[in-house]
Amino acid sequence: MLRQSDTWTEIIEQADIDILVSLYGFLHDSCLRDIYISTREFVDKKLAMHFDNKLTASLFFSKSI
């Protein structure tokens, strides 16, 4: 089941992918336009690198009307 907030739809399992693809007409007359991937790694003031191993991916689809 797709979990949706005001701005995000979370994709967790294959069923979520199936729903998303069906919403976009199985990508007929639509396409995946942009993908953005963000990490939360950073270097602190002491030049130590920090990792949390979490990625956020944003996918933007375009669909003809």
C-alpha positions as CSV (number, residue, x, y, z in Angstrom):
1,M,0.0,0.0,0.0
2,L,1.4,3.4,-0.9
3,R,2.0,5.6,2.1
4,Q,1.4,9.2,1.1
5,S,1.9,12.5,2.9
6,D,1.2,16.0,1.5
7,T,4.4,15.9,-0.5
8,W,5.8,12.3,-0.5
9,T,4.7,8.9,-1.5
10,E,6.7,6.2,0.1
11,I,7.5,3.1,-1.9
12,I,8.5,0.1,0.3
13,E,7.6,-3.1,-1.5
14,Q,6.7,-4.6,-4.9
15,A,3.0,-3.9,-4.4
16,D,3.8,-0.2,-4.0
17,I,5.8,-0.2,-7.3
18,D,2.8,-2.0,-9.0
19,I,0.4,0.7,-7.8
20,L,2.7,3.5,-8.9
21,V,3.2,2.1,-12.4
22,S,-0.5,1.5,-12.8
23,L,-1.2,5.2,-11.8
24,Y,1.1,6.2,-14.7
25,G,-0.6,4.0,-17.2
26,F,2.2,1.5,-17.1
27,L,4.4,4.3,-18.4
28,H,2.5,4.5,-21.7
29,D,2.6,8.2,-22.8
30,S,4.5,9.0,-19.6
31,C,8.1,8.8,-18.4
32,L,10.3,9.1,-15.4
33,R,11.7,12.6,-15.9
34,D,14.1,13.2,-13.0
35,I,15.7,11.2,-10.2
36,Y,17.4,12.9,-7.3
37,I,19.3,11.0,-4.6
38,S,20.3,12.5,-1.3
39,T,22.5,11.2,1.5
40,R,22.8,12.5,5.0
41,E,26.6,12.1,5.3
42,F,28.5,15.1,6.4
43,V,31.9,16.3,7.7
44,D,31.9,18.0,11.1
45,K,34.1,20.8,12.3
46,K,36.8,18.4,13.4
47,L,36.9,17.0,9.8
48,A,35.4,13.7,10.9
49,M,33.1,12.0,8.4
50,H,29.6,10.9,9.6
51,F,27.5,8.3,7.9
52,D,23.9,7.2,8.6
53,N,23.5,4.9,5.6
54,K,20.1,6.4,4.7
55,L,19.3,7.5,1.2
56,T,16.3,9.5,0.0
57,A,15.4,9.2,-3.7
58,S,13.0,11.5,-5.3
59,L,11.4,10.4,-8.6
60,F,9.5,12.9,-10.8
61,F,7.2,11.4,-13.5
62,S,5.7,13.2,-16.4
63,K,2.4,12.1,-17.9
64,S,0.5,13.3,-20.9
65,I,-3.0,14.4,-20.3
